[in-house]
Amino acid sequence: MKYLKSKMETLVKENPELKMRLKDMMKELDLEKNYALKALYHSEVTDNGPYQSAYQELDKL
């Protein structure tokens, strides 16, 4: 599975919990959106994360 910014942005738009987590991460860690998206991908999507299946479903669209 490969990180794609556009897919990650779509996933965040579709999931209010991820949207809140992204905003919190940007604020707490003082990260730019691009870096926060990558961090969110690695913490919530990869390695059987809770949003891995939702991320993979975006390939089918």
Buried (B, 14 or more C-beta within 10 A) or exposed (E): EEEBEEBBBBBBEEBEEBBEBBEEBBEEEEBEBEEBBBBBBEBBBEEEBEBBEBBEEBEEE
